[in-house]
Amino acid sequence: MYRINTNNNRIEKIEQRSFTELGFKERENLQEWIANEVSVLGEDLLIIQKEFSGFDDTQAFGSSCA
């Protein structure tokens, strides 16, 4: 990926970094971004339901599943 520098009419390569390196998380960040701007996936999609962890009994189990 490149950044366009309009001051000197050049492109500058951007260092590739992971979401983990940047401190982003799937649930707190990625899912919310997509839910709020579904067009980022490049298709005409409808989100029927998204993950929710705010129920009282989900907090006791954390994020692990058996």
N, CA, C and O atoms as CSV, one atom per row, in Angstrom:
chain,resi,resn,atom,element,x,y,z
A,1,MET,N,N,0.844,-1.155,0.000
A,1,MET,CA,C,0.000,0.000,0.000
A,1,MET,C,C,0.898,1.228,0.000
A,1,MET,O,O,2.011,1.222,0.525
A,2,TYR,N,N,0.375,2.264,-0.601
A,2,TYR,CA,C,1.149,3.486,-0.729
A,2,TYR,C,C,0.343,4.696,-0.257
A,2,TYR,O,O,-0.887,4.699,-0.309
A,3,ARG,N,N,1.047,5.702,0.194
A,3,ARG,CA,C,0.447,6.981,0.580
A,3,ARG,C,C,0.811,7.976,-0.518
A,3,ARG,O,O,1.949,8.003,-0.988
A,4,ILE,N,N,-0.145,8.779,-0.918
A,4,ILE,CA,C,0.115,9.792,-1.937
A,4,ILE,C,C,0.569,11.070,-1.243
A,4,ILE,O,O,-0.122,11.601,-0.373
A,5,ASN,N,N,1.727,11.546,-1.636
A,5,ASN,CA,C,2.260,12.794,-1.104
A,5,ASN,C,C,2.014,13.875,-2.161
A,5,ASN,O,O,2.732,13.954,-3.158
A,6,THR,N,N,1.006,14.695,-1.934
A,6,THR,CA,C,0.649,15.721,-2.916
A,6,THR,C,C,1.623,16.902,-2.907
A,6,THR,O,O,1.665,17.670,-3.868
A,7,ASN,N,N,2.396,17.055,-1.845
A,7,ASN,CA,C,3.354,18.169,-1.773
A,7,ASN,C,C,4.458,18.033,-2.808
A,7,ASN,O,O,4.867,19.018,-3.423
A,8,ASN,N,N,4.945,16.791,-3.000
A,8,ASN,CA,C,6.027,16.599,-3.967
A,8,ASN,C,C,5.626,15.670,-5.118
A,8,ASN,O,O,6.482,15.226,-5.883
A,9,ASN,N,N,4.322,15.376,-5.239
A,9,ASN,CA,C,3.790,14.561,-6.322
A,9,ASN,C,C,4.487,13.197,-6.409
A,9,ASN,O,O,4.929,12.773,-7.477
A,10,ARG,N,N,4.571,12.533,-5.267
A,10,ARG,CA,C,5.207,11.211,-5.196
A,10,ARG,C,C,4.315,10.272,-4.386
A,10,ARG,O,O,3.409,10.697,-3.669
A,11,ILE,N,N,4.607,8.990,-4.530
A,11,ILE,CA,C,3.964,8.010,-3.664
A,11,ILE,C,C,5.023,7.457,-2.723
A,11,ILE,O,O,6.196,7.345,-3.079
A,12,GLU,N,N,4.591,7.115,-1.525
A,12,GLU,CA,C,5.501,6.611,-0.494
A,12,GLU,C,C,4.970,5.278,0.003
A,12,GLU,O,O,3.808,5.184,0.398
A,13,LYS,N,N,5.800,4.252,-0.012
A,13,LYS,CA,C,5.379,2.946,0.453
A,13,LYS,C,C,5.126,2.991,1.966
A,13,LYS,O,O,5.913,3.556,2.726
A,14,ILE,N,N,4.013,2.384,2.380
A,14,ILE,CA,C,3.662,2.323,3.794
A,14,ILE,C,C,4.067,0.957,4.328
A,14,ILE,O,O,3.807,-0.060,3.686
A,15,GLU,N,N,4.695,0.923,5.485
A,15,GLU,CA,C,5.118,-0.325,6.101
A,15,GLU,C,C,3.902,-1.180,6.451
A,15,GLU,O,O,2.947,-0.704,7.065
A,16,GLN,N,N,3.954,-2.448,6.050
A,16,GLN,CA,C,2.852,-3.360,6.361
A,16,GLN,C,C,2.902,-3.739,7.834
A,16,GLN,O,O,3.942,-4.142,8.353
A,17,ARG,N,N,1.748,-3.600,8.501
A,17,ARG,CA,C,1.648,-3.954,9.920
A,17,ARG,C,C,0.351,-4.700,10.142
A,17,ARG,O,O,-0.625,-4.498,9.419
A,18,SER,N,N,0.342,-5.550,11.131
A,18,SER,CA,C,-0.858,-6.341,11.425
A,18,SER,C,C,-1.766,-5.574,12.389
A,18,SER,O,O,-1.339,-4.636,13.062
A,19,PHE,N,N,-3.027,-6.002,12.432
A,19,PHE,CA,C,-3.951,-5.408,13.392
A,19,PHE,C,C,-3.438,-5.605,14.816
A,19,PHE,O,O,-3.566,-4.712,15.654
A,20,THR,N,N,-2.864,-6.765,15.088
A,20,THR,CA,C,-2.324,-7.049,16.419
A,20,THR,C,C,-1.225,-6.056,16.782
A,20,THR,O,O,-1.209,-5.523,17.892
A,21,GLU,N,N,-0.315,-5.811,15.860
A,21,GLU,CA,C,0.763,-4.844,16.100
A,21,GLU,C,C,0.213,-3.448,16.413
A,21,GLU,O,O,0.781,-2.709,17.217
A,22,LEU,N,N,-0.885,-3.109,15.775
A,22,LEU,CA,C,-1.483,-1.787,15.967
A,22,LEU,C,C,-2.428,-1.724,17.155
A,22,LEU,O,O,-2.941,-0.656,17.489
A,23,GLY,N,N,-2.662,-2.877,17.799
A,23,GLY,CA,C,-3.508,-2.915,18.985
A,23,GLY,C,C,-4.995,-3.040,18.686
A,23,GLY,O,O,-5.822,-2.826,19.572
A,24,PHE,N,N,-5.349,-3.385,17.442
A,24,PHE,CA,C,-6.755,-3.561,17.086
A,24,PHE,C,C,-7.192,-4.986,17.376
A,24,PHE,O,O,-6.395,-5.920,17.288
A,25,LYS,N,N,-8.453,-5.145,17.719
A,25,LYS,CA,C,-9.007,-6.463,18.026
A,25,LYS,C,C,-10.194,-6.732,17.122
A,25,LYS,O,O,-10.879,-5.816,16.667
A,26,GLU,N,N,-10.422,-8.039,16.869
A,26,GLU,CA,C,-11.504,-8.411,15.968
A,26,GLU,C,C,-12.847,-7.902,16.448
A,26,GLU,O,O,-13.544,-7.218,15.699
A,27,ARG,N,N,-13.234,-8.217,17.680
A,27,ARG,CA,C,-14.561,-7.869,18.183
A,27,ARG,C,C,-14.721,-6.367,18.395
A,27,ARG,O,O,-15.694,-5.767,17.938
A,28,GLU,N,N,-13.766,-5.770,19.085
A,28,GLU,CA,C,-13.909,-4.358,19.446
A,28,GLU,C,C,-13.714,-3.421,18.272
A,28,GLU,O,O,-14.274,-2.325,18.266
A,29,ASN,N,N,-12.939,-3.818,17.284
A,29,ASN,CA,C,-12.618,-2.907,16.195
A,29,ASN,C,C,-13.139,-3.399,14.840
A,29,ASN,O,O,-14.047,-2.792,14.273
A,30,LEU,N,N,-12.581,-4.477,14.325
A,30,LEU,CA,C,-12.892,-4.927,12.977
A,30,LEU,C,C,-14.388,-5.163,12.760
A,30,LEU,O,O,-14.945,-4.693,11.768
A,31,GLN,N,N,-15.033,-5.871,13.655
A,31,GLN,CA,C,-16.467,-6.128,13.503
A,31,GLN,C,C,-17.275,-4.828,13.533
A,31,GLN,O,O,-18.236,-4.679,12.779
A,32,GLU,N,N,-16.898,-3.910,14.382
A,32,GLU,CA,C,-17.617,-2.633,14.469
A,32,GLU,C,C,-17.422,-1.805,13.207
A,32,GLU,O,O,-18.369,-1.194,12.713
A,33,TRP,N,N,-16.185,-1.779,12.677
A,33,TRP,CA,C,-15.931,-1.021,11.452
A,33,TRP,C,C,-16.792,-1.539,10.313
A,33,TRP,O,O,-17.404,-0.762,9.580
A,34,ILE,N,N,-16.836,-2.867,10.169
A,34,ILE,CA,C,-17.604,-3.473,9.084
A,34,ILE,C,C,-19.096,-3.259,9.296
A,34,ILE,O,O,-19.816,-2.963,8.342
A,35,ALA,N,N,-19.569,-3.401,10.517
A,35,ALA,CA,C,-20.991,-3.191,10.799
A,35,ALA,C,C,-21.414,-1.757,10.480
A,35,ALA,O,O,-22.534,-1.523,10.027
A,36,ASN,N,N,-20.531,-0.814,10.714
A,36,ASN,CA,C,-20.851,0.592,10.471
A,36,ASN,C,C,-20.617,1.033,9.028
A,36,ASN,O,O,-21.139,2.062,8.600
A,37,GLU,N,N,-19.829,0.254,8.278
A,37,GLU,CA,C,-19.546,0.595,6.877
A,37,GLU,C,C,-19.378,-0.687,6.080
A,37,GLU,O,O,-18.275,-1.016,5.643
A,38,VAL,N,N,-20.488,-1.418,5.891
A,38,VAL,CA,C,-20.462,-2.734,5.252
A,38,VAL,C,C,-19.942,-2.674,3.811
A,38,VAL,O,O,-19.474,-3.688,3.293
A,39,SER,N,N,-20.010,-1.532,3.166
A,39,SER,CA,C,-19.533,-1.403,1.790
A,39,SER,C,C,-18.030,-1.638,1.672
A,39,SER,O,O,-17.522,-1.852,0.572
A,40,VAL,N,N,-17.316,-1.599,2.796
A,40,VAL,CA,C,-15.874,-1.856,2.770
A,40,VAL,C,C,-15.570,-3.261,2.250
A,40,VAL,O,O,-14.463,-3.516,1.775
A,41,LEU,N,N,-16.537,-4.171,2.334
A,41,LEU,CA,C,-16.354,-5.536,1.828
A,41,LEU,C,C,-16.537,-5.618,0.316
A,41,LEU,O,O,-16.276,-6.658,-0.288
A,42,GLY,N,N,-16.980,-4.532,-0.287
A,42,GLY,CA,C,-17.059,-4.463,-1.730
A,42,GLY,C,C,-18.271,-5.136,-2.347
A,42,GLY,O,O,-18.323,-5.319,-3.563
A,43,GLU,N,N,-19.227,-5.499,-1.545
A,43,GLU,CA,C,-20.439,-6.135,-2.054
A,43,GLU,C,C,-21.650,-5.512,-1.384
A,43,GLU,O,O,-21.541,-4.877,-0.335
A,44,ASP,N,N,-22.802,-5.703,-2.003
A,44,ASP,CA,C,-24.051,-5.222,-1.430
A,44,ASP,C,C,-24.543,-6.265,-0.430
A,44,ASP,O,O,-25.203,-7.230,-0.816
A,45,LEU,N,N,-24.231,-6.082,0.836
A,45,LEU,CA,C,-24.537,-7.060,1.876
A,45,LEU,C,C,-25.466,-6.463,2.927
A,45,LEU,O,O,-25.546,-5.246,3.093
A,46,LEU,N,N,-26.156,-7.337,3.622
A,46,LEU,CA,C,-27.006,-6.952,4.740
A,46,LEU,C,C,-26.539,-7.730,5.958
A,46,LEU,O,O,-26.464,-8.958,5.913
A,47,ILE,N,N,-26.226,-7.046,7.032
A,47,ILE,CA,C,-25.836,-7.707,8.276
A,47,ILE,C,C,-27.107,-8.017,9.044
A,47,ILE,O,O,-27.853,-7.109,9.412
A,48,ILE,N,N,-27.355,-9.292,9.285
A,48,ILE,CA,C,-28.555,-9.717,9.996
A,48,ILE,C,C,-28.337,-9.665,11.497
A,48,ILE,O,O,-29.230,-9.257,12.240
A,49,GLN,N,N,-27.171,-10.069,11.947
A,49,GLN,CA,C,-26.866,-10.048,13.373
A,49,GLN,C,C,-25.365,-9.953,13.529
A,49,GLN,O,O,-24.616,-10.485,12.710
A,50,LYS,N,N,-24.924,-9.280,14.571
A,50,LYS,CA,C,-23.502,-9.249,14.880
A,50,LYS,C,C,-23.289,-9.792,16.281
A,50,LYS,O,O,-24.217,-9.857,17.089
A,51,GLU,N,N,-22.075,-10.171,16.549
A,51,GLU,CA,C,-21.735,-10.760,17.846
A,51,GLU,C,C,-22.034,-9.769,18.966
A,51,GLU,O,O,-21.782,-8.571,18.838
A,52,PHE,N,N,-22.569,-10.284,20.055
A,52,PHE,CA,C,-22.875,-9.444,21.208
A,52,PHE,C,C,-22.418,-10.148,22.470
A,52,PHE,O,O,-22.729,-11.320,22.680
A,53,SER,N,N,-21.686,-9.443,23.303
A,53,SER,CA,C,-21.178,-10.066,24.527
A,53,SER,C,C,-21.646,-9.323,25.769
A,53,SER,O,O,-21.022,-9.441,26.824
A,54,GLY,N,N,-22.715,-8.572,25.670
A,54,GLY,CA,C,-23.165,-7.770,26.795
A,54,GLY,C,C,-24.199,-8.430,27.683
A,54,GLY,O,O,-24.716,-7.790,28.599
A,55,PHE,N,N,-24.516,-9.699,27.439
A,55,PHE,CA,C,-25.462,-10.401,28.298
A,55,PHE,C,C,-24.789,-10.755,29.614
A,55,PHE,O,O,-23.582,-10.998,29.649
A,56,ASP,N,N,-25.551,-10.787,30.687
A,56,ASP,CA,C,-24.997,-11.071,32.006
A,56,ASP,C,C,-24.257,-12.403,32.058
A,56,ASP,O,O,-23.171,-12.475,32.632
A,57,ASP,N,N,-24.818,-13.456,31.475
A,57,ASP,CA,C,-24.189,-14.778,31.598
A,57,ASP,C,C,-23.012,-14.986,30.645
A,57,ASP,O,O,-22.302,-15.981,30.790
A,58,THR,N,N,-22.771,-14.101,29.681
A,58,THR,CA,C,-21.618,-14.274,28.787
A,58,THR,C,C,-20.336,-13.794,29.427
A,58,THR,O,O,-19.255,-14.240,29.043
A,59,GLN,N,N,-20.425,-12.910,30.376
A,59,GLN,CA,C,-19.219,-12.368,30.997
A,59,GLN,C,C,-18.512,-13.414,31.840
A,59,GLN,O,O,-17.289,-13.357,31.970
A,60,ALA,N,N,-19.224,-14.357,32.410
A,60,ALA,CA,C,-18.612,-15.382,33.269
A,60,ALA,C,C,-17.738,-16.341,32.468
A,60,ALA,O,O,-16.787,-16.914,33.001
A,61,PHE,N,N,-18.065,-16.516,31.176
A,61,PHE,CA,C,-17.327,-17.474,30.358
A,61,PHE,C,C,-16.185,-16.841,29.599
A,61,PHE,O,O,-15.367,-17.567,29.036
A,62,GLY,N,N,-16.087,-15.534,29.552
A,62,GLY,CA,C,-15.033,-14.876,28.813
A,62,GLY,C,C,-15.226,-15.086,27.329
A,62,GLY,O,O,-16.357,-15.173,26.850
A,63,SER,N,N,-14.122,-15.169,26.594
A,63,SER,CA,C,-14.222,-15.308,25.148
A,63,SER,C,C,-13.879,-16.703,24.678
A,63,SER,O,O,-13.809,-16.934,23.471
A,64,SER,N,N,-13.663,-17.636,25.576
A,64,SER,CA,C,-13.316,-18.990,25.163
A,64,SER,C,C,-14.568,-19.824,24.971
A,64,SER,O,O,-15.585,-19.608,25.629
A,65,CYS,N,N,-14.478,-20.773,24.064
A,65,CYS,CA,C,-15.596,-21.665,23.777
A,65,CYS,C,C,-15.101,-23.103,23.903
A,65,CYS,O,O,-13.926,-23.391,23.672
A,66,ALA,N,N,-16.013,-23.996,24.271
A,66,ALA,CA,C,-15.643,-25.415,24.376
A,66,ALA,C,C,-16.321,-26.198,23.280
A,66,ALA,O,O,-16.143,-27.413,23.188
